[in-house]
Amino acid sequence: MYATFGIEPSYGDDATTQDYVVDLVSDEILDNVNYVRFTGFNHPTGEGRYPTIKTIDGRMGLEMTLGNLAWNVIFQALVGQRVSIGGVAFAPSPEKWKIITGMLSADLNVFDLEFTITEYKAGEFDNVDAIIIDGEYITISTISNGVVGSSTRGQAGSTAASHTQNNIVYGVVNSGSNSIDIILRYRNGFCYSLPTSLTWLIYRAGDYFKFNGIQFSDFVFNVNPQEGVTTSLAVRGKNSGVITLANYSSAEDNNPMLDTDNMCCYSMGIELDVTKFYFQVSNTLTQGPAKFMDTTFLEILLNNIATYGQFTAVESNIDFYNSYINDDRKNISLNIFDNPSFTKAYIFAFNQVRWGTMQHMSRTTLLIQDSIPFYVYGAENFTVLIQN
C-alpha cells in the first residue's frame, strides 16, 4: 500500500498535491465524531443525536527507505524544523561509523569561535570544510589536530547556540552532488511547537481517504537483525473524508530499504557494539479550541517532548552498570547508510544521554545480556541528520 501527502500552507488547509509518497505497511487511523444523544422529556431514551468535536487518531506503520525525500518532511513535522544545506556531504571515515566523528572537549558558548574537538584519530578533522554540532552548522577556517583556530558560527540558515561538553561533532566536506538536512526542535521564544502539518491521502479498498492537519505524537524505530527494521508513527489530525481527484498519483517508493548490515552505533569516541536498538520520539499533543458551530479543532498544541530508547549490548562487562550507578552523561550516534561506500545516510544523534535502570545479572546460565534503557536530557539534544 502507498500513502501520499503534501505540506499544508497552514494548519488543516488542504494540500492534496500528493508531492510525497511512502510505503504504507499498516493503517489504523480512527475517525471519531463524538456523537451526543438528545435528551427527551417524553421518551425513555433520546432518539436523535448530534455531532460534537471530531477527532482523528491512530497509528500507521511505514517502510522506511533511503533517498526518499518524504522522510525528510516526516521528520520535519515530527521534530519541528528543517535546515537544508546544498553542495555538502559528510566527511567519510574508514572507521565502522563511516563518518568523521568526534566530541566537544569542553562546553561551547554561542560566541566562541575557537574550540577543541576530541578526535578518534589525531588530525582526522584537518581537511573538513565544516562541522555539525546538534542543530548548528559551523564553517571551519583553520583547524589542526582537533583545535579549531577560526570558525564562523550559525551558517546555512542554522542558528548559533551553546553546546555541552561531549556533544557529538560531525565532519562535513563540500560536495556538489549531495546535500544535508538538519532536523531539530523548533522553539519560538521559550515555547517549543510543531509548525508543520500534512494532508495525507490513503488508499483503502477502492477509496481514497483524506486526512487534514496530520501531526505526529510519536515515532517508534526498532532494529532487530532477526526481524529487520520496523517504524511506525502515532498520528493526530483535524478532519477526514473520502476524496475524488481528477488524477491520482501513481508514484511508488522504489528506494532501497534500510539494511541492518549497513548500520552502526558510535558512543563516547568508540563503537557501541549492540545486537538490538530501539528508540522513540514522543510529543504530547493537545487539541486546541474549535470555532463556534464547527466540529473541528483550530490547532494542535505541543505540550511536552521526550526522546528515549533501549539497546542490547554485545559485551556484558561492568562498564554499563558503573556508568548507570555514577550517573555519567553519554552520547549515541545511530548511523544508517545505503551501502558501505555510502551516498545516502540517516544519522540519529542523541546527546546528554544517561542510562536508565538496567539488568546485569545471571539466572540459570553464565550468559549475561545487558539491556540498557537510555533517556535524552534536553529538548535540543536530539537531532536527525539526513544526507541526500
C-alpha positions as CSV (number, residue, x, y, z in Angstrom):
1,M,0.0,0.0,0.0
2,Y,1.1,3.5,-0.6
3,A,0.2,6.8,1.0
4,T,0.8,10.3,-0.4
5,F,0.9,13.6,1.3
6,G,1.6,17.3,0.9
7,I,2.7,20.1,3.3
8,E,-0.2,22.3,4.3
9,P,0.1,26.1,3.9
10,S,-1.5,26.5,7.3
11,Y,-2.9,24.0,9.8
12,G,-5.7,22.0,8.4
13,D,-5.8,23.6,5.0
14,D,-6.0,21.1,2.1
15,A,-2.7,20.1,0.4
16,T,-3.8,17.3,-1.9
17,T,-0.9,17.9,-4.2
18,Q,0.5,14.4,-3.4
19,D,4.0,15.7,-3.5
20,Y,5.5,12.8,-1.4
21,V,4.9,9.1,-1.4
22,V,5.7,6.5,1.3
23,D,5.2,2.7,1.5
24,L,2.3,2.1,3.9
25,V,2.6,-1.2,5.9
26,S,-0.4,-0.7,8.2
27,D,-3.1,1.9,8.7
28,E,-5.1,2.1,12.0
29,I,-6.4,5.7,11.9
30,L,-9.8,6.1,13.5
31,D,-12.3,8.9,12.8
32,N,-14.3,9.7,16.0
33,V,-17.2,12.2,15.5
34,N,-18.1,12.0,19.3
35,Y,-21.9,11.9,18.7
36,V,-24.1,13.0,21.7
37,R,-27.7,11.9,22.1
38,F,-30.5,14.3,22.6
39,T,-32.2,14.1,26.0
40,G,-36.0,13.9,25.7
41,F,-38.7,14.6,28.3
42,N,-41.4,12.3,27.0
43,H,-39.3,9.4,25.8
44,P,-37.2,7.0,27.8
45,T,-34.2,7.4,25.6
46,G,-33.0,10.1,23.2
47,E,-34.0,9.2,19.7
48,G,-31.7,11.6,17.9
49,R,-28.0,12.6,18.2
50,Y,-25.8,15.4,17.1
51,P,-22.1,15.6,16.2
52,T,-19.7,17.4,18.6
53,I,-15.9,17.7,18.1
54,K,-14.4,15.4,15.6
55,T,-11.0,13.7,16.4
56,I,-8.6,11.8,14.1
57,D,-6.2,9.5,16.0
58,G,-4.4,6.3,15.3
59,R,-1.1,4.7,14.2
60,M,0.4,3.8,10.8
61,G,3.4,1.6,10.0
62,L,5.7,2.8,7.3
63,E,8.5,1.1,5.3
64,M,11.5,3.4,5.8
65,T,13.8,3.8,2.8
66,L,17.0,5.7,2.0
67,G,16.8,8.6,-0.5
68,N,13.1,9.3,-0.3
69,L,12.7,13.0,0.5
70,A,9.3,12.2,2.0
71,W,11.1,11.1,5.2
72,N,12.8,14.5,5.4
73,V,9.4,16.1,5.6
74,I,8.1,13.5,8.0
75,F,10.9,14.2,10.4
76,Q,10.4,17.9,10.0
77,A,6.8,17.5,11.0
78,L,7.7,15.2,13.9
79,V,10.6,17.2,15.4
80,G,9.9,20.8,14.4
81,Q,12.1,22.4,11.8
82,R,14.5,21.6,8.9
83,V,17.7,23.3,7.7
84,S,18.6,22.3,4.2
85,I,22.3,22.7,3.1
86,G,23.1,22.1,-0.5
87,G,26.5,21.1,-2.0
88,V,27.8,19.3,1.1
89,A,28.3,15.8,2.3
90,F,29.5,14.1,5.5
91,A,33.3,13.6,5.6
92,P,33.9,9.9,5.0
93,S,35.9,7.8,7.5
94,P,37.4,4.3,7.3
95,E,36.0,3.5,10.7
96,K,32.9,1.4,11.3
97,W,30.7,4.6,11.7
98,K,31.8,5.7,8.2
99,I,31.7,9.5,9.1
100,I,34.5,11.5,10.7
101,T,33.0,11.9,14.2
102,G,34.3,13.5,17.4
103,M,33.1,15.2,20.6
104,L,33.4,18.7,22.1
105,S,36.2,18.7,24.6
106,A,34.5,21.4,26.7
107,D,31.3,23.5,26.8
108,L,30.9,25.8,23.8
109,N,29.0,29.1,24.2
110,V,27.2,30.9,21.5
111,F,30.1,33.4,20.9
112,D,33.1,31.1,20.8
113,L,35.0,30.9,17.5
114,E,37.8,28.9,18.8
115,F,37.4,25.5,20.5
116,T,38.7,21.9,20.6
117,I,37.3,18.7,19.3
118,T,38.2,15.3,20.8
119,E,39.2,13.3,17.8
120,Y,39.2,9.5,17.4
121,K,42.5,9.8,15.5
122,A,44.7,12.9,15.7
123,G,44.3,15.1,12.7
124,E,41.3,13.4,11.1
125,F,39.3,16.7,11.2
126,D,42.1,18.7,9.5
127,N,40.5,18.6,6.0
128,V,36.9,19.2,6.8
129,D,35.1,22.3,5.5
130,A,32.5,22.5,8.2
131,I,31.1,20.7,11.2
132,I,27.7,20.0,12.6
133,I,27.0,20.1,16.4
134,D,23.4,19.5,17.4
135,G,21.4,21.7,15.1
136,E,24.2,24.2,14.2
137,Y,26.2,24.3,11.0
138,I,29.7,25.8,11.6
139,T,32.2,26.5,8.8
140,I,35.8,26.0,9.6
141,S,38.6,28.3,8.6
142,T,41.6,26.8,10.4
143,I,41.9,23.5,12.3
144,S,44.8,21.3,13.4
145,N,44.6,18.1,15.4
146,G,41.1,19.0,16.6
147,V,42.0,22.6,17.7
148,V,39.7,25.0,15.8
149,G,41.6,28.3,15.4
150,S,38.9,30.1,13.4
151,S,35.3,29.4,12.6
152,T,32.0,31.1,11.5
153,R,29.0,30.2,13.6
154,G,25.4,29.6,12.7
155,Q,25.8,29.2,8.9
156,A,23.5,28.0,6.1
157,G,20.3,29.0,7.9
158,S,21.2,27.4,11.2
159,T,21.4,29.4,14.5
160,A,24.4,29.8,16.7
161,A,23.8,28.1,20.0
162,S,25.5,26.9,23.2
163,H,26.6,23.3,23.2
164,T,27.7,21.0,26.1
165,Q,30.9,19.0,26.6
166,N,30.9,15.6,24.8
167,N,28.2,16.6,22.3
168,I,28.9,14.8,19.0
169,V,30.7,16.7,16.2
170,Y,30.3,15.5,12.6
171,G,32.7,16.5,9.9
172,V,31.4,17.9,6.6
173,V,33.1,18.5,3.2
174,N,32.0,20.4,0.1
175,S,30.3,18.1,-2.4
176,G,28.3,19.4,-5.4
177,S,26.1,16.3,-5.8
178,N,25.0,15.9,-2.2
179,S,23.0,17.8,0.4
180,I,22.4,17.5,4.1
181,D,19.2,18.3,6.1
182,I,19.5,19.1,9.8
183,I,16.2,18.4,11.6
184,L,15.9,19.8,15.1
185,R,13.4,21.1,17.6
186,Y,11.6,24.4,16.7
187,R,11.5,26.9,19.5
188,N,9.7,30.3,19.4
189,G,10.9,32.2,22.4
190,F,10.5,29.9,25.4
191,C,8.0,27.6,23.8
192,Y,8.5,24.6,21.5
193,S,6.0,24.0,18.8
194,L,5.3,21.9,15.6
195,P,4.6,24.4,12.8
196,T,4.3,21.8,10.0
197,S,1.2,19.9,9.3
198,L,0.4,17.5,6.5
199,T,-2.6,16.4,4.3
200,W,-2.5,12.6,3.9
201,L,-4.2,10.5,1.2
202,I,-4.5,6.8,2.0
203,Y,-6.0,4.3,-0.5
204,R,-8.4,1.9,1.2
205,A,-10.0,-0.8,-1.0
206,G,-11.0,1.4,-3.9
207,D,-11.5,4.7,-2.0
208,Y,-9.0,7.5,-1.2
209,F,-9.3,8.9,2.3
210,K,-8.1,12.4,3.0
211,F,-6.7,13.3,6.5
212,N,-6.2,17.0,7.2
213,G,-4.0,18.6,9.8
214,I,-1.9,15.5,10.4
215,Q,0.8,15.8,13.1
216,F,2.7,13.1,14.9
217,S,2.6,12.3,18.6
218,D,5.3,9.7,18.4
219,F,7.8,7.9,16.2
220,V,8.9,4.4,17.0
221,F,12.1,2.9,15.4
222,N,13.1,-0.7,16.2
223,V,16.0,-2.7,14.9
224,N,16.4,-6.4,15.4
225,P,18.7,-8.3,13.0
226,Q,16.4,-11.3,13.1
227,E,13.3,-9.3,12.3
228,G,14.8,-6.3,10.3
229,V,13.7,-2.7,10.8
230,T,10.2,-1.5,11.8
231,T,8.9,2.0,12.1
232,S,5.6,3.5,13.0
233,L,4.0,6.9,13.7
234,A,1.1,7.8,16.0
235,V,-0.9,10.5,14.2
236,R,-3.3,13.2,15.3
237,G,-5.4,15.1,12.8
238,K,-8.1,17.7,12.3
239,N,-10.6,16.3,9.8
240,S,-11.1,13.4,7.3
241,G,-13.2,12.2,4.5
242,V,-13.4,10.4,1.1
243,I,-11.9,12.4,-1.7
244,T,-12.1,12.4,-5.5
245,L,-9.3,13.8,-7.6
246,A,-9.1,14.1,-11.4
247,N,-5.6,12.4,-11.4
248,Y,-4.3,10.3,-8.6
249,S,-0.6,10.0,-8.1
250,S,0.8,6.7,-9.4
251,A,4.3,7.3,-7.8
252,E,5.9,4.5,-5.8
253,D,8.7,4.4,-3.3
254,N,11.4,2.3,-5.1
255,N,14.3,3.5,-2.9
256,P,16.4,0.9,-1.0
257,M,15.1,-0.2,2.3
258,L,17.1,0.0,5.5
259,D,19.6,-2.9,5.9
260,T,20.9,-3.9,9.4
261,D,24.2,-4.7,7.8
262,N,24.7,-1.0,7.0
263,M,24.1,0.4,10.4
264,C,26.5,1.3,13.2
265,C,26.4,3.0,16.6
266,Y,29.0,5.4,17.9
267,S,29.3,6.4,21.6
268,M,31.9,8.4,23.5
269,G,34.6,8.1,20.9
270,I,34.2,4.4,20.1
271,E,31.8,1.9,18.5
272,L,28.8,1.0,20.6
273,D,28.5,-2.7,19.8
274,V,24.9,-3.7,20.1
275,T,22.6,-6.5,18.9
276,K,19.3,-4.6,19.1
277,F,18.4,-1.0,19.2
278,Y,15.1,0.8,19.8
279,F,14.2,4.5,20.2
280,Q,11.1,6.6,20.5
281,V,10.4,10.3,19.9
282,S,7.3,11.4,21.8
283,N,5.3,14.6,21.5
284,T,2.4,15.3,24.0
285,L,-0.2,16.9,21.7
286,T,-3.3,18.7,22.9
287,Q,-6.1,19.8,20.6
288,G,-6.9,23.5,20.9
289,P,-10.4,25.1,20.8
290,A,-12.9,24.8,18.0
291,K,-14.7,27.6,16.2
292,F,-18.3,28.3,17.1
293,M,-20.7,26.0,15.2
294,D,-17.8,23.9,13.9
295,T,-16.8,20.3,14.7
296,T,-13.1,20.6,14.0
297,F,-10.2,21.9,16.1
298,L,-8.4,25.1,15.2
299,E,-4.9,23.8,16.1
300,I,-2.9,21.1,17.9
301,L,-0.6,22.3,20.7
302,L,2.7,20.8,21.7
303,N,2.9,20.4,25.5
304,N,5.8,18.1,26.3
305,I,8.5,16.3,24.3
306,A,10.8,13.4,25.1
307,T,13.3,11.1,23.4
308,Y,14.3,7.7,24.9
309,G,15.2,4.2,23.9
310,Q,16.9,0.9,24.7
311,F,19.7,-1.2,23.3
312,T,21.2,-4.7,24.0
313,A,24.9,-4.7,24.4
314,V,27.1,-7.4,22.9
315,E,29.7,-7.3,25.7
316,S,28.3,-7.8,29.2
317,N,31.1,-6.2,31.2
318,I,30.6,-4.0,34.2
319,D,31.1,-0.7,32.4
320,F,27.4,0.0,31.6
321,Y,26.5,-0.8,35.2
322,N,29.1,1.6,36.6
323,S,28.0,4.3,34.2
324,Y,24.4,3.9,35.4
325,I,25.4,4.0,39.1
326,N,27.7,7.0,38.6
327,D,25.0,8.9,36.5
328,D,27.5,9.5,33.7
329,R,26.4,11.6,30.7
330,K,26.9,9.8,27.3
331,N,26.2,10.3,23.6
332,I,25.0,8.0,21.0
333,S,25.0,8.2,17.2
334,L,23.0,5.7,15.2
335,N,24.3,5.8,11.6
336,I,22.4,4.2,8.7
337,F,23.8,4.0,5.1
338,D,22.7,2.8,1.7
339,N,25.9,0.8,1.3
340,P,29.5,0.7,2.6
341,S,30.7,3.5,0.3
342,F,27.6,5.5,1.1
343,T,26.0,8.4,-0.8
344,K,22.8,8.5,1.3
345,A,22.6,8.4,5.1
346,Y,20.4,8.9,8.2
347,I,22.0,9.9,11.5
348,F,20.1,10.0,14.7
349,A,22.2,12.0,17.2
350,F,21.5,11.6,20.9
351,N,23.4,13.9,23.2
352,Q,23.4,14.3,27.0
353,V,22.2,10.8,27.5
354,R,22.0,8.8,30.7
355,W,21.4,5.1,31.2
356,G,18.3,4.0,32.9
357,T,17.6,1.1,35.3
358,M,19.4,-1.9,33.7
359,Q,19.8,-5.6,34.4
360,H,23.2,-7.1,34.9
361,M,22.6,-10.5,36.5
362,S,22.9,-14.2,35.9
363,R,20.0,-16.6,36.2
364,T,20.2,-20.2,35.0
365,T,23.3,-19.8,32.8
366,L,26.6,-17.8,32.8
367,L,25.4,-15.8,29.9
368,I,24.6,-12.1,30.7
369,Q,22.9,-9.8,28.2
370,D,22.8,-6.2,29.3
371,S,19.7,-4.4,28.0
372,I,20.2,-0.7,28.7
373,P,17.5,1.9,28.6
374,F,18.6,5.5,27.8
375,Y,17.0,8.9,28.0
376,V,17.9,12.2,26.4
377,Y,18.1,15.1,28.8
378,G,17.2,18.4,27.0
379,A,14.8,19.0,24.1
380,E,17.5,20.2,21.7
381,N,19.9,17.3,22.4
382,F,18.2,15.0,19.8
383,T,18.9,15.8,16.1
384,V,18.2,14.0,12.8
385,L,20.7,14.4,10.0
386,I,19.9,13.2,6.5
387,Q,22.4,13.1,3.6
388,N,20.6,13.1,0.2
